């Protein structure tokens, strides 16, 4: 199966389409949509479709499946659906901000609150990780990330995933300092920290963490060198995740270990609904400085979404 995964270039959208493509199998080509002015300003609405013909990436032969996500990808998805005369199945991931009738399939997270009953909705978003992937990464990285003294003492491993300032959240240095102090306090109770910063994390945040956390109490990855993120997911006994990324929270839930979310200043109605739904279903709990234990099961919406798309393709 030939798959085109089309986004506007944001990493969060790439994760969605690539994750579903991997679950479906086939040959996937990632395309970052390009629209000249004024068409990029008009996306996702119909006039923007006229600009897709200028994007040299979009030309036949058409794929079997298009997975699109993000406002800038809407015109491309609509253009291909029409140009392929129905021979390409077009699925859109997230709220396209236009009618779902313009696509063959639409998935959106529950916190988008799409009223259309034809839209598939799940609490968590799709991604490209599986239990097997993170277990394999953990085995490869264990000796590099967990010092022998930590393993011998059987210290509890806490994986911490940290984002950065966003349109919704004011993640300022004072908030980072507060988090670093709370994490340092956990090490006084025998925890060993595996901390990863994201691409959005300001460079100064690694320095703040190192001011509060001794090297013997934790490993900090600051986007330099090989990325141990998948291994950190597989090695964790507990997770602490900052509230600014739905993707980071969802990926942590894959491991079937307790996930606690560190609240940040700001927020939005959509994020508030997202975090409220996760807490209601006991997927996560807040982190205010103390680790909590409760029975957890692995959560992964990706196979369910991929199966729904495959079934819809067979019916078409």
N, C-alpha and C positions, 0 to 999 in steps of 0.2 A: 504494500500500500504506500502510495506517495502522499506525504503530508507536508503542507506548508504551514508553519507556525509564524503568525504575523502579529507584531506588536509595534508600538510607537517607540520602542527602545528602552523603556523603563525596566529595570531588573525585576521588579515585582511582577510585571506582566509576563516577562520571559519565563519566570518560574512556573507560572500557571500553564502556559501553552506547552512548554517543554515537558513538564511533568505528565500531562495527559497524553502527549505524543509517545512518551516512553512506555506508558502503561498500555497503549494501544498497539505498539510495535510498528514496524514499517520503517520507511526511509524518510527522516524528518529534515526539512530545510528551514532554518530560522531566518526570517526576513524582518528587518526593521523598516517600517513603512516610511516613505519619503513623499511629502507633498510640498510643492512650492506655494508661495503666497499668491493669492489670498486663500487657497484651498485649505491650508492647514488651519486657518482661523475658522473656516466653515465646518470642519469636522465636529460632530459626526453626521451632520445633516446632508440631505440629498445633493445640493450643489457641489459639495466637496468631491463627489464621485467623478466629476468631470476632470479633476486633476490627476486621477490615478493613471491615466494613459501616459503621463509624462514620467512615471516611475519605471525605469527600464528593467527593474527586477520583476515586474508583473507582465508576463507574456506567456502564451501557450508553448508547450503542452500543459494543460491545466492538471493539477493534482487530483487525487481521489478525495482528499479531505483538506479543508482549511480550518485551522484552529486560530482564532483571532482574539485579541484582548487589548483594551485601551482605546481611548477616543480616536487617536490617529489611525487606528487599524480598521475602524468601521467602514470608511469609504472603500478600502481595498477589498474587504470581505463582500460588500454589496456589488462591487464591480465584477469580481471573479464569479460570483453566483450567477449574475446575468450573462456574462461573456461565455461561461461554460455551458449555458443552456440546460442547467439542472444536472449536469454530469458530475459536478463537484459538490460534495456535501459540505456545507458551511456551518460551523459551530462557533458561537461567540461565548467567551468566558468573562464574566462580570456584567454589570448593568451597561448595555450599549447606549443608554440614554435616548433610544428611539424604540419603535415597536419591535417586539420579538418576531413579528411576522416577516421581517426582512432577512431572517436567517432560518436555517433548517433546524437549529437546536440552540438553546440558550441556557447556560448555567449561571447562577449568581449566588453569592453568599447570602445567608438569611438576613444579615444586618442591612443589606441593600433594600429590603422590603419591597421587592417587585410584586405588584398585584396580579400580574398575568399568571393564570394557573398553568399555562404551558411551559413556564420556566422552571427548570430543576433548581432546587435550592438546598444547600447544606450549610451547617454552621461553620465548618472548616473548609479552607481552600485547598485545591490540589497542589501537589509539588512532585518532584522527581525522586523522592527518597522512599526506601523500603526498609523493613526490619533487617533484611539480609545485607543491604548496602551498608548500614551503619554498624552492623556486627562485624563485617569484614574490615571496615575502616578501623574499628576499635582494636581488633587483633593486630593490625599492622602498626598502629601508633602507640599501643599501650606502654611499651618500654620507653618510648620517647617522652610521653606525657606524664606518666606516673612514676616518680622516683621510688627506688627499692624500699626506702625507709617508710614511705607512705603506704606502699602495698603491704609491707610486713606488719605495719600497725593497723591495717584494715581501716584506714581513715575513710570517712564518707566522702564520696566524690560529688561535688556540686558544679554542674556546668552552668555558666552564666553567659547569656547572649545579650549584647548591648547594641542598641541602634544609635540614633542621633536625633537632632532637631528636625522637625518636619512641619508641614503646613498645619497639622493638627496639634502638635505637642511642642511646648517650649522645654526642651531638654538642655538646660543651661549648666554651666560649671558647678553652681551651687548644688543642683540636683545630683550631678555626677559625684560630687564629694560626699553627699549624704549616702548615696548607694555604696560608694567605696568604704565608708565607715561601717555600714551595716554588714558588708561582706567580710571586712576585717574581723568583725566581732564573731562571725561564724567560725573563723579559723581558730579562735580561742576555745571553741567547743569541739575541736578535733576534725573540722572539715578541711578538705583540700579542694581548692578552686581551679576549675578550668574555665578561663574567661576568653571570650572572643568578641572583638569589636567589629562593627560592620563598616561598609564603605562610607556610610553617612556619619560615622563617629568622628568628631573633631580630633585632630592629632593630639591635642592637649589632654584628652581623656585617658590615654594610656599612661601619661605621666602622673595624673591624679591617682590612678589605680596603684601604680608602683610606689607612690608616696605612702600608701596605707597598707599594702599587702607585701609581706616579705616573700622572697623567692622560694623559700622552703615551704610556703603555705599555698602556693598557687602558680599556675602557668598562665601567661597573658599573651594572646596572639593579637598583634596589632596590624594585620594586613601585610606583614613582611614575611617572605619565604613561603614554603608550602603551607597550604590551608588545611588545618586539622579539624575543621568544623564537623564533618561527618563523624569522625572518631569521637569527638567530644559528646555528640548525641548518643553514641553507642556505649560510652564509658560511664555515663552519669547515673548516680543514685537519686539525684534530685536536680531540678531545673529552676533557675530564676531567669526570667525574660523581661526586658523592658517593654512597656505597653505600646510602643509606637509602631510595631510591625505585626500585622495579622499573620504574615508568612512565618516569622520566627516562632510565634506562639504555636501555630499549627504544626510546624516541623518538630518542636519539642514534644508535642502530644503523641507523636508517632512512637516514642520509646516505651510508653506504658509505665512511666515513673511520675511521681508528683511534680507538677508544674506550678510555680508561683509567679505571679505577674507583679512587677514593680511599677506602681502608678507614677505618672509624670504630670507636671503642670499642663493644663490645657485640656485637649481632647476635642471630640466632636460627637454629634448625635449618633453617627454610624459607629464610631469606635465604642461609644458607651453601650450601644446595643450589642455589639460584638462581645465585649468583655462580660456584660451582664448575662448573655446567653451561655457563655462558657462556664461562668460560676454557677448558674442555675443548674446545669447538667453535671456539675462537679468535675468538669474537665480540668479546671484550674482553680487556684485560690490566690488571694492577695499575698504579697510579700511585704511585711512591715519590719522585718529584722529577725524573725524566728522561722525556722524550718518547720513545716507541717508534714505529717505522714497520713496517707489515706489510701485505700485500695484503688488502683488505677488499671485500666485496660488500654492497650494501644488504640489510637484513633487516627484514621487515615481515610479521607474522603476520595482520594484519587481513583482507586479501583472502581468505586461505585459510579463516579462520573464517567470514567472511560467505558464502563459496561453499558451505561445508558446511551452514550453516543454510538457505540457499536450496534446496539439494538435498534436505534433510530435509523442508522444507515441501512440496515437490513430491510427495514420496513419501507424505505423510500422507493 
